[in-house]
Amino acid sequence: MEQSVARATYVTAAGSEHESALSEVDLRQVAFGLPFRIPPSYAGQRNYPGLFYSSTNSAHVVYESRLKLSWLWLADFDPEVVRIAAQPMLVVGRDRSRDRVRIPDFLALYTGGRVAVADVKPDDMLDDEDVRDSLAWTARTFEDAGIEYAVWSGVPETLLRNVRLVASARRTGLVPDVSVEAAVRLCPVAGGSIAELERSLGSAGGLEASARAAVFAALWRGRLRCDMSRPIDRATEVVPA
């Protein structure tokens, strides 16, 4: 037989290990579970592992490279993502004449129950035949199990810079809801610049946070939107989402 049914092992939030056919995995438990592995850290390594504070999870998420950190910033910024899991499961299966073992980089749980699994690889690694074969098997395996899967290789630096900029107001409780609602309420339907909205907020008074923080928090929460492909500054136009 060329390919067997893939099996997956994951660790629940309580620390218990579960194994089943990949197609039968409780993906919500995986999303709220523990990493199957923790990326190693040692002197002289080429990658940069660390901990990312996720406002989505209200907790830290492990990562093992700067590119994977970039994926985390984008996932944390996505208002449709309600949970992020790193190193979420071990997947094993048969690929023609060989056994395959894979731990995907991330799993994201979205509003409405959608689940997507992602592997993060730089473009130059995708030129390697062994890497392409491994990822192709992974893609087929998740597709056969009815699970969405993608390989992610980065975004333009300007978009990432903008996400990190508005993230200055992302932490829960840092900007009160009343300030965010004021920014949304005072933003013209047709849009206006950040500078104009800040002036309107300043004139209105009663804010429990700075006008800039209120605007950034509204952008982070998806209540306002702007062109994220251009550097954000005071002249950037924002509109209600």
ZISULDA-V469359 format. One line per field, one symbol per residue. ss: DSSP state (h for helix, s for strand, l for the rest). phi: phi as a letter, one per 30 degrees, with the letter a starting at -180 (. if undefined). psi: psi as a letter, one per 20 degrees, with the letter a starting at -180 (. if undefined). A space follows every 50 residues. Layout:
ss->???
phi->???
psi->???
This chain:
ss->llllllssssslllllssssshhhllhhhhhllsllllllllllllllls ssssllllsssssllhhhhhhhhhhhhlllsssssslllssssssllsss sslllssssshhhlssssssllhhhhhlhhhhhhhhhhhhhhhhlllsss ssllllhhhhhhhhhhhhhlllllllhhhhhhhhhhlllllsshhhhhhh hhhhllllllhhhhhhhhhhlllsssllllllllllssssl
phi->.dbcddcbbbcdddjdcbbaeedcdddddddcdcedbcedbadidddbda bcdcdddhadbdbbadddddededdddddddcabbchdaccbacbhcbdc bbcddbbbcceijdbbcbccbdeddddddddddddddddddddddicdba ccbjbeddddddddddddcddeidceeddddddddddeedjadedddddd ddddiidcbddddddddddddidbbadddcedbddddcbdd
psi->phprpqqqprprhijqpqqrqhijpnhghghjaqphqppqpqpiqhrnra ppophgilrqpqrjrhhhhggggghhhoiipiqppqlhrppqrpndjqqq ppoqgqppprqiiqppqqpopqhhhiipgggggghgggggghghikppqq ppjrrqhgggggghgiiikhppigoqhhhghggghipqhirrqhgghhgg hhhhrjqjrqgghgghhhghijhrqroiiqppahippqqq.
